[in-house]
Amino acid sequence: GMRKDEIVSIINLAYAQSENPLEHHAKSLFDAAKKAKKQRIAGVRGLKWIDTDSAGEVGGLEALQRWIRTKSKTFLYPHAALLQKAVAPKGVLLAGLPGCGKTHLAKYTSRLLSSSESSVPLLQLDLSSMLGKWLGEAEANCEMALRAVEGVAPCVMLIDEIEKVFGGVTDGGSSDAMMHIFSSFLDWMQKEREKQILVIATANKTERLPPELKRKGRFDETFFTGIPTASDCKAILRIHLKKKMSVMAGSVDIDGIAEELLSVAAHNRRFMNGADIETIINAAFCTLFAELKDSDISAAEADNARAKLYSSDDVKTALKNELISTRSYFDNNLEGVARYWIEMNVLDFRDASDKLILPNNNFNRQTGMFTGIEGFSTNSPKDYEKQTKTLAEKFATEGNYDKALQFTLMREIFRQVQRAGGIHHDTK
């Protein structure tokens, strides 16, 4: 996607910065190319270069990660893929609850598609910023941005909360300019491209999305990233606690801390998403810092100071206290979580995790009742709500996180479907 004079300039810059830029997998040469691409993007309205150096790990979402790894080979080996007729994916739609890692996954994907010999940048496209006061300005800005993306490909392009941009375009709720942008974007998504561009679109409220975007075929795959299981939560806890290892004394049992915290969460029926976990851990360590003696804080301010170490028991206590005192996303939005699961079931979005809290195939859309749940069976709507409530409380008392969450959600989903008189298939 670059002109000959740009390529010559990049090579000259690489030789000016390094005696031999072709050593170590030509890192200096690729760094110079990355800098040139970054400068090109900087002047394009609606495009932003996202730094992925601190992307880190992703906890849970195993099915989604596996899908990305499988498709990544078409990015890493484009010539072999072309020879073998393997077509690179054009896009994936990630629908899910806030704080469940959709945007973080886009950064991780960019890192995953890169190699020691090539760097795949992550660009963020903000279509709403392309609107202007002149006729045709928005369409021109959109076309320029998409051409610029093609110019730095292969790349990953993130469109965050796409429903805020395209919500209402098919029912007359958007301006003519936004409708033209929507049409241009759909045409661009479908056209054949020489370079690989993976579009990752995220959505929190899929009911606002046009049907053209939700149906399979526009995007290669659609995933539901929500309702983390206990194993997902443990994986996220491990990732964030590892960042605090330098201030924890002795041989810290991170898995033990995570296990105990999930048990407390189940007892209090405080079900968490990824953002909740990160907030709880950061808040707990702020509390631990605030409880240090003034002399310890003063000593830590000195040059070459060593950190004051916290014991495992201190860390556990701080985390438990923060967990109990903090209301999680599910505490405030249980009805919304249930509605979202119902919608994902109707739209047949694929689960991003391997282990599921609720079985998609064993759900009756007319009654709102689940079948095939281990240790639970009833055909009576009158008994269903009572039994799910009783079992949710039982498993919470036992500290069984997944089961307590499962029956809590089953009860809420049942109540909503009963109030609505069943789920109609035309909601698709």
N, C-alpha and C positions, 0 to 999 in steps of 0.2 A: 503493500500500500504506500510505499515511499518513492519519491522521485529520485532520479540518479544523483542530482546534486546534493540531496539530503543524505544519501548513503555515503557519498564521498566525504561529506562534512563529518559524519559520524566516525568513519574510519580514521580521518585525520585527528579528530578529537581524542580517540582512543590511543593513538600513537603518541600524542602530545602528553597524555596523562600516564602512560606506561611504556617502559622500554620495549616490552614484548607483550602486546595485548592478546596474543593468541595462546599464551600459557594458561594453565588452569581452566580448561574448557572455554577459553576466550572470554573470561568473565569481564575484563575491562571493555571489550568490544560490545558485549551485551549491555553493560552498565551505561555506556555512552548512547546506545540505541534507546534504552529505557528513558534516559534523560531527555532525548530528542522527542520521543513520543509524548512524554509528560508535558513538555513545553507546547506541543501542538494542541493537546487537549485543553490546556489552560485558557486559551483564547476562544473556546467554543461555548456559546451560551447553553446552559442546561446540562453540561457535562462536568463531572468532577472525578479526578483521579483519587482512588481510595488506597491508602497505604495498607498493605497486608502483612507487613513484617511481624506484627504482634498478634496475628490471627489466633495462634494457640490451637488447642485441641477442641473437639466437639464431643460432648457427653451424650450418649444415647443416639437416637435417630439412626439405628444400624442399617435399616433397609434403604434409607435415603443415601447414606454414605456408601453403601455397597453399589447402588445404582450409579453414583457419580464416579466411583473407582472403575467400574466396568466401562463407562463411556469415556473415561479419561484417556484411554489408549488411542482414541481417534485424534486427540489433541497432541499427545506426546509423540506419536508416529504417524503424521499426516500422509506421508507418501506411501507407506505400507498400507494404510487404511484405504487410500484411494485405489491402490492396486487390487486390494481384496474386496472392493465394493462395500466397505464399511462406512456408512454415512454418519458424520458427527451430529450429535443432537443440537437442535436449534434453541430449545428453551424448556424450562421447568417452572411450574407454578406451585408455590409453597403457600398453602392456606393454613392458618393456625391462630391460636390465641396469642395475645401479646406476651412477650417475655419468654417465648419458647424456642428462641435461637434461630429464627429465619434469617435475619440479617447477618448474624455471626457466621452462619453456614456459608453465605456467599463469599465472605473473606476466606474461609477455609477452603472452599472450592477452587478459588484462584491459586492458592498455594498448592493444592493437590494436582492441578493441571500443569504446574510448572515443573521444570527439571533442572539439573545442573547445567544444561546447555541452552535452556530457553526459559524466559520469564513471561508468564501470562498475566497481564495487568487486570485489575478490577476497576471498572468505570461505573459511576452511578449516573443514571439518566433521570433528570427532573423535568418531565414534560410540561408540568404546570408553569414553570418559569419561562417557557418559550412564548407565552401569549404576549401580544403587543397591541398597540393602539392603531396600527396601520393595517389595511386590508392585505392579506397574504403574508404578513410578517411571521405569524406563528408557523405556518406551513413551511416557509423558507428556513426558519430556525431549526425546525424538526429535520428537514432534509439535510441541512448542513451538519447537524449533530450526528445523524446516522451515517453520513459519508465519513465523518471523522472517526467514528467507531470502526468502520471498515478499514480505515487507513492505519490503525494501530493493531488490527487483528493479527494473530489469534488473541482473544481476550474474553473476559467474563463481563457481562453488563447487567448491573442490578437496577431494577425498578422497584423501589420500596413503596409499599402500601398503594398498589396500582389502582385500587378501588377509589382512592381520593382523586385520581386523575380521570379515569374513564367511567366512574359511576354516573349513570343517568344519560349516557350518550345515545342509547337506543330508545329512550322514552321521552325525548325532547327536553331533558333536564340539563343539557349542556349547550354551550355556545356553538355557533357554526364553525368557528375556528377549531375548537376542541374536537368536534365531529370529524373535521377534515384531518386532524392529527391522528385520530383513532383509525381512520381509513388508511392513511399512509403507513401507520405502524403495522396494521394487519397485512398489508401488501408486502412490506419489507420483511416481516416474519416468514412469509411463505416463499419468498424468492430464493433461488439458488445462489450460494455464495462460494467463492473460491477459498476464502479463509474462514477458519472456524470462529464462530461467535456464539457463546452460550448465554442466553438471556435467562436470568433468574428473577422472576417477578414474585413479590410477596403480597399477601392480602390478609387483613384482619377481619374484614366484613365482606364475605363472598356474595351475600345477597344483593349487594350494590353493583356487582360486576356484570357486564353484558354477557349474554349466553355464548357469544362468539369466542370469548376468552375462556369460559369454564369448560367447554366441551373438549374432549380429547381429540387430538389432531392438530389443534392450533399450537399447543405445547406438546412436547414429546411425552411428558408425564405430569401428572398432578398429584401432589402429596399433601397429606394432612399432618401437620407438626404440632401436636397438642397433647394435653393430659399425660405428662411424664409418669412412668411407672417408678417403682422403688429402685429398680436397677438403673434407670435413667438418672434418678436423683442422686444415687450413690456415685455414679460416674461424674456428674457435674460437681458434687461435693469434693471428690478426689482432686479434680482439676484445680479448683479454687484453693483448697487446703494446701496443695503442693506449693503454691505461690507463697505461703506463709511458713514454710518449713524452717527457714533461717531464724525464726524467732520462737521456735518450739523446742523445748529441752528434751534430751535423751532420745531413745528410740520410740518415735511417735507411731502409734497404730492408727493410721488414717482410716483404714477400713473399719476398724472398731468404733472410731468416733462417728463415722457416717452411719453405721448400723444403729448405734445408740440414738443418734439424732432422729433417724427415721422412725424409730420406735416411739419416741416422745411425740413426734409429729402425728403418728397414728392415734396415740392416746388422746390427743387434743383435736383430732380430725382437722389438722392444719395442713392441707394438701398444697404442695408448692410447685411452681414452675422454675425455670432456670434463673430468671431475674430475681425471684424471691430468694433463692439459695445464695446468689452472689451478694445480695443486699444484707442478708442475715450474717454471712461470714464477715463482710467488711465492717458491719456495725458492731459485731462481737469483738473484733480486734481493736476497734476504736474505744470500746468500753474498757478493755484490758489495758490499753495505753493510758486512759484517763485515771485508772486506779493505781498506776505506778506512783511510787514516792517521788516527791519533788527532786530529791537528790539523784534518783535514777534518771529522771528526765533531763536534768542538768548535765549529768555525765554523758548521756546519749547525744547531746548537742556538741560535745567536744570533737575536735578533729581526730580521725582514725578511731572513733569510739566503737565499742562492741555492743551489739544489741542485748538488751535484757531479755532473757529467755523465759517463756511461759511454760508451766507444766501442762501435761496432758489433761489433768483434772481441771485446771484453770480454764483451758480452752473449751472443754466439754461444758463446764458450768456456764460460761459466757454464751456459748452457742445455744444451749437450752433456754436460757433466760431470754435471749433475743427472739428465738423461735416462738416462745409462748406469748411474748408481748407484742409481736408484729402480726398484723392481719395480712394474710396472703391474698394473692389474686383470686383464688378459688373461694375464699371466705366471702368476698364482696361480690362475686360474679358467678355463683353456682348455677343460677338459672341460665345465664348467658353461655356457660360452658356446656350445659345440657342441650340448649338450642343449637349450639355450634356442632356438637356431635351428631345430632339428628340431621342437620343440613349436609354434613360431610357424608353421612350414610346414604342420603338421597342422591347426592351428586356422584357417589361412587369414587371418591378420592382415595388414593392409596395411602395406607398408614406408613408413616416415616420410621416407625419403630418395629422391631420384630415381635416384642412381647406386648400384647394388647390388654388394656384394662377392660374393654368391652368387646365381645365378639360380633363383628359386623354381620355375619351370615345367620346368626341366631336371633335376629331382631324382627319382631312383628310390627310393621309400620301402622297397622290399623289399631292395635291394642296398646302399643308401647311396651309390650312385655318381652323379656328375654327368655330363651329356652336353652337347655344344654349347659347351664351353669352348675359346676360341681357343688354338691351339697345343698342345692336349692331347686325346688320343683313345685309349681302350682299353676293351675289353669284358671284359678278364680281371681278376677280383678279385685274383689273385695279383700282377699287375703294377701294379694301381691304387695300392696303398699305397706301393709303392716309388717309382713315378713322381711321385706328389704330394709325397713327401718330398724327392726330388731337385730338383724344380722350385721348391719353397719355398726351399730353400737357394740355388739359382741366382739367383732373383729378389732374395733378401735381399742376396746379394753385389753385385748390380747396383744396389742402392738403390731398387728398385721396391716401394714400400710396399704398394700395393693387391694386386699379384700375389703378393707374399710372404705377405700375410695370407690371401688367397684359398686358396692351396694348403695353407697350414698348417691352416685350418679344414676344407677338404675332406678332408684326411687324418684329422683327429680325428672328424669326422662319420661317415666311412666305418667307422672302427674301432668306434664305438659301435653303429652299426646292425648290423654284422656280429656283434658280441657278443650283441646282443639278438635276432638272428635275424629282422630286419626290423621295420618299424613297422606295427602293426596299426591299421586304420582305426577300431576301436571306441574308440581313445583320445580321440576327439572327445567 
